[in-house]
Amino acid sequence: MSKMRKIIFFIGRLCLGLIFLIAGIKKVLYWHDTREGILMKFSTLRMYFPDASIFDHFIRFVPVMLGFATFFELAGSILLISGFFMRLGAFLLLIFLIPTTLVYHDFWFQVGDARALELTMFMKNLALIGSFILLSISPRFKKSC
């Protein structure tokens, strides 16, 4: 790969990974607030499914889920940005992003402006999911920038 292509590829990886790196760092720095936000989201979802006891199980495991999510987000973004094990990094971010998209961007439960915003965020995450699928199956390069 030419030097210019390596630089462009690095810029692309940086653009994709930086948002997840920053979000992962914020999760660590504001662990309690993030945990409370997840608990609130599951409580809100439970209103739509009053007979679904599965949310009780989710609520008990929020600290564990938050730990995995933070690990996937930080490790995935670092691997993606650095170019070392880039495909693994893309895969970790993919695993993080699929459930996050379905749980947090539930436009189907929203109305009005909130629905439009969540639909936009959902579609943005679908584009990121597509990007991570492509990166996770991309060919290996001998050396990356």
C-alpha positions as CSV (number, residue, x, y, z in Angstrom):
1,M,0.0,0.0,0.0
2,S,1.4,3.4,-0.9
3,K,2.2,6.0,1.8
4,M,-0.7,8.2,0.8
5,R,-3.2,5.3,1.0
6,K,-1.8,4.4,4.4
7,I,-2.3,8.0,5.6
8,I,-5.9,8.1,4.2
9,F,-6.7,4.7,5.7
10,F,-5.4,5.9,9.1
11,I,-7.5,9.1,8.9
12,G,-10.6,6.9,8.1
13,R,-9.8,4.6,11.1
14,L,-9.3,7.6,13.3
15,C,-12.6,9.2,12.2
16,L,-14.5,5.9,12.9
17,G,-12.7,5.1,16.2
18,L,-12.4,8.4,17.9
19,I,-16.0,8.7,18.9
20,F,-15.9,5.3,20.6
21,L,-12.6,6.0,22.3
22,I,-14.0,9.2,23.8
23,A,-17.3,7.6,24.8
24,G,-15.4,4.7,26.4
25,I,-13.2,7.1,28.4
26,K,-16.3,9.0,29.5
27,K,-17.9,5.8,30.7
28,V,-14.9,5.1,32.9
29,L,-14.8,8.7,34.2
30,Y,-18.5,8.9,34.8
31,W,-19.2,5.3,35.7
32,H,-22.0,5.9,38.2
33,D,-23.8,8.3,35.8
34,T,-23.6,5.9,33.0
35,R,-24.8,3.0,35.1
36,E,-27.8,5.2,36.3
37,G,-28.6,6.1,32.6
38,I,-28.6,2.4,31.6
39,L,-30.9,1.5,34.6
40,M,-33.2,4.4,33.6
41,K,-33.3,3.1,30.0
42,F,-34.2,-0.4,31.0
43,S,-36.9,0.9,33.4
44,T,-38.3,3.0,30.5
45,L,-38.3,-0.1,28.2
46,R,-40.0,-2.1,30.9
47,M,-43.0,0.2,30.7
48,Y,-43.6,-1.0,27.1
49,F,-43.4,-4.7,28.2
50,P,-44.9,-4.9,31.7
51,D,-45.1,-8.7,31.6
52,A,-41.5,-9.2,30.5
53,S,-39.5,-10.2,33.5
54,I,-36.4,-10.3,31.3
55,F,-35.8,-6.7,32.2
56,D,-35.4,-7.7,35.9
57,H,-32.5,-9.9,34.8
58,F,-31.0,-7.1,32.7
59,I,-31.2,-4.7,35.6
60,R,-29.3,-7.0,37.9
61,F,-26.5,-7.4,35.4
62,V,-26.1,-3.7,34.5
63,P,-22.6,-3.4,36.1
64,V,-21.4,-6.5,34.2
65,M,-23.0,-5.3,30.9
66,L,-21.4,-1.8,31.4
67,G,-18.0,-3.5,32.0
68,F,-18.2,-5.5,28.8
69,A,-19.5,-2.5,26.8
70,T,-16.7,-0.3,28.1
71,F,-14.1,-2.9,27.3
72,F,-15.4,-3.5,23.8
73,E,-15.6,0.2,23.1
74,L,-12.1,1.0,24.4
75,A,-10.3,-2.0,23.1
76,G,-12.1,-1.9,19.8
77,S,-11.4,1.8,19.2
78,I,-7.7,1.5,20.2
79,L,-7.2,-1.5,18.0
80,L,-9.1,0.1,15.1
81,I,-7.2,3.4,15.4
82,S,-3.8,1.9,15.9
83,G,-4.3,-0.5,12.9
84,F,-3.0,-3.4,15.0
85,F,-5.6,-6.2,14.9
86,M,-7.8,-3.7,13.1
87,R,-10.3,-6.4,12.1
88,L,-10.7,-7.5,15.7
89,G,-11.2,-3.9,16.8
90,A,-13.9,-3.4,14.1
91,F,-15.6,-6.7,15.3
92,L,-15.5,-5.6,19.0
93,L,-17.1,-2.3,18.0
94,L,-19.7,-4.1,15.9
95,I,-20.6,-6.4,18.9
96,F,-20.9,-3.3,21.1
97,L,-22.9,-1.3,18.6
98,I,-25.7,-3.8,17.6
99,P,-27.4,-4.1,21.0
100,T,-26.7,-0.4,21.8
101,T,-28.5,0.7,18.7
102,L,-31.5,-1.5,19.4
103,V,-31.8,-0.5,23.0
104,Y,-30.9,3.2,22.9
105,H,-32.3,4.3,19.6
106,D,-35.8,2.9,19.9
107,F,-37.5,5.3,17.4
108,W,-40.5,2.9,17.2
109,F,-41.5,3.9,20.7
110,Q,-41.1,7.7,20.2
111,V,-43.3,10.4,18.8
112,G,-42.7,13.7,17.1
113,D,-39.3,15.3,17.2
114,A,-38.0,12.6,19.5
115,R,-38.9,10.0,16.9
116,A,-37.2,11.9,14.1
117,L,-34.0,12.3,16.2
118,E,-33.9,8.6,17.3
119,L,-34.5,7.5,13.7
120,T,-31.6,9.6,12.6
121,M,-29.4,8.2,15.3
122,F,-30.6,4.6,14.5
123,M,-29.7,5.1,10.8
124,K,-26.3,6.6,11.7
125,N,-25.5,3.6,13.8
126,L,-26.6,1.3,10.9
127,A,-24.1,3.1,8.7
128,L,-21.4,2.5,11.4
129,I,-22.4,-1.1,11.7
130,G,-22.0,-1.5,7.9
131,S,-18.6,0.2,8.1
132,F,-17.5,-2.2,10.9
133,I,-18.7,-5.2,8.9
134,L,-16.7,-4.1,5.9
135,L,-13.6,-3.5,8.1
136,S,-13.9,-6.7,9.9
137,I,-13.8,-8.7,6.7
138,S,-11.3,-6.5,4.9
139,P,-8.0,-8.0,3.7
140,R,-5.0,-7.8,6.0
141,F,-2.3,-5.4,5.1
142,K,1.3,-6.1,5.8
143,K,1.9,-2.8,7.5
144,S,-0.5,-0.1,8.5
145,C,0.0,3.5,9.3
